[in-house]
Amino acid sequence: MFLSKHVLSSTHKALFQNLRLFSLPSNSHHGLSTHSRDTQLREALLQMALRGHDMNFQDYNTILNECVSKRAFREGQRVHAHMITTNYLPCVFLWTRLIVFYVKCDSLTNARNLFDIMPERNVVSWTAMISAYSQRGYASQALSLFVQMLRTEDVVRPKLVTKIHKTEHSI
């Protein structure tokens, strides 16, 4: 399976050392997708705390999707903090989802910090960060990151060139 749990770096842990996440006994094994669709996001977060180390890719992905769609910044930070406190190392997809979450919540600095410490990146993660800069009018940062992506040997080359849009305002 492509997902595994690993101990996170001290740099990653330091990003959220000030966040508090209550921890409850891990005795619940209910699926979280039902909770996040049918009940409040708060219920899904409580379920996450109850499950502790038993969280998996689908659980985190479901809650992160809710946080992104609701632009629920604090709740998304709790999900990220939970990954850190349970030593869950997300796959590239979830790392990228976290970046998208921070971007959608207008926290470009947090998105970039997370991007910078990702242990592995793919074209999608690069494009998410480049697009974030581009859409917010930071053309030079977007271009710089795009050039950096092209120089990186471990990234799969995009078949189509990632477009960097410079917003032009009509006079």
C-alpha positions in Angstrom: 0.0 0.0 0.0 1.3 3.5 -0.8 0.4 4.9 2.6 2.5 4.5 5.7 3.0 6.1 9.1 6.4 7.6 9.8 7.8 9.7 12.5 7.7 13.4 11.4 10.7 15.7 11.4 11.2 18.1 14.3 10.7 21.0 11.8 7.2 19.8 10.9 6.3 19.3 14.6 7.6 22.8 15.4 5.1 24.3 12.9 2.2 23.4 15.2 3.8 23.1 18.6 1.4 25.8 19.9 -1.8 24.1 18.7 -3.8 22.2 21.3 -5.7 19.0 20.3 -7.5 17.2 23.1 -6.9 13.5 23.1 -9.5 11.0 24.1 -9.3 7.2 24.3 -9.1 5.5 20.9 -12.1 3.2 21.2 -14.3 4.3 18.3 -14.1 2.7 14.9 -16.9 4.4 13.0 -16.2 5.6 9.5 -15.7 9.4 9.3 -17.1 9.9 5.8 -20.6 9.5 7.2 -19.9 11.9 10.0 -18.5 14.7 7.8 -21.3 14.4 5.3 -24.3 13.9 7.6 -23.3 15.8 10.7 -21.4 18.8 11.7 -17.7 19.1 11.1 -17.3 19.3 14.8 -18.6 15.7 15.1 -16.0 14.5 12.6 -13.3 16.3 14.6 -14.5 14.6 17.8 -14.4 11.3 16.0 -10.9 12.0 14.8 -9.8 12.7 18.4 -11.5 9.5 19.6 -9.8 7.4 16.9 -6.3 8.7 17.6 -3.7 6.5 15.8 -6.5 4.6 14.0 -7.0 7.4 11.4 -6.2 6.6 7.8 -5.9 8.2 4.5 -9.6 8.2 3.8 -10.5 9.6 7.2 -8.1 12.5 6.9 -9.0 13.2 3.3 -12.7 13.3 4.2 -12.2 15.8 7.0 -9.8 17.9 5.0 -12.3 18.1 2.2 -14.9 19.5 4.6 -12.4 22.0 6.0 -11.5 23.2 2.5 -15.1 23.5 1.4 -16.1 25.4 4.5 -12.8 27.3 4.7 -12.7 26.1 8.3 -9.2 27.3 9.3 -9.0 26.3 12.9 -10.6 22.9 12.2 -8.1 22.2 9.4 -5.3 23.2 11.7 -6.6 20.6 14.2 -6.5 18.0 11.5 -3.0 18.9 10.6 -2.0 18.9 14.2 -3.6 15.5 14.7 -1.4 14.1 11.9 1.6 15.5 13.7 0.7 14.3 17.2 -0.1 10.8 16.0 3.1 10.6 13.9 1.1 10.1 10.7 3.1 11.1 7.6 0.6 11.8 4.8 1.2 10.7 1.2 1.9 13.4 -1.4 -1.9 13.7 -2.1 -2.7 14.6 1.5 0.3 17.0 1.8 -1.0 18.7 -1.3 -4.5 18.8 0.1 -3.2 20.5 3.2 -1.5 23.1 1.0 -4.8 23.7 -0.9 -6.5 24.0 2.5 -4.1 26.7 3.7 -4.4 28.5 0.4 -8.2 28.5 0.4 -8.1 29.9 4.0 -5.8 32.7 2.8 -2.8 31.5 4.6 -0.2 31.5 1.9 2.7 31.6 4.3 1.5 28.4 6.0 1.0 26.8 2.6 4.5 27.7 1.5 6.1 26.6 4.8 4.3 23.2 4.4 5.4 23.0 0.7 9.0 23.7 1.7 9.1 20.8 4.2 7.3 18.2 2.0 9.5 15.1 1.8 8.2 14.4 -1.7 6.5 16.6 -4.3 4.8 15.9 -7.6 3.5 18.1 -10.4 0.2 18.5 -8.7 1.8 19.8 -5.5 4.1 22.2 -7.4 1.1 23.4 -9.5 -1.0 24.0 -6.4 1.7 26.3 -4.9 2.5 28.0 -8.2 -1.2 28.7 -8.8 -1.7 30.0 -5.3 1.0 32.7 -5.9 -0.3 33.4 -9.4 -4.0 33.8 -8.4 -3.0 36.2 -5.7 -0.9 38.4 -7.9 2.5 37.2 -6.8 3.7 36.7 -10.4 7.4 36.8 -9.5 7.1 34.2 -6.8 5.0 32.0 -9.1 7.6 32.3 -11.9 10.5 31.6 -9.5 8.8 28.5 -8.2 7.9 27.3 -11.7 11.6 27.6 -12.7 12.6 25.8 -9.5 10.2 23.0 -10.4 11.7 22.7 -13.9 15.2 22.4 -12.3 14.1 19.7 -9.9 15.2 16.3 -11.1 12.8 14.2 -9.1 9.6 15.8 -10.4 7.8 14.3 -13.3 7.8 16.8 -16.1 4.4 18.1 -17.0 3.2 17.2 -20.5 1.5 20.6 -20.8 3.2 23.7 -19.5 1.8 25.0 -16.3 0.5 28.4 -17.1 1.2 31.4 -14.9 -1.4 34.0 -15.3 -0.6 37.6 -14.5 -3.7 39.4 -13.6 -4.1 42.5 -15.7 -6.6 45.1 -14.5 -8.3 47.2 -17.2 -8.0 50.9 -16.8 
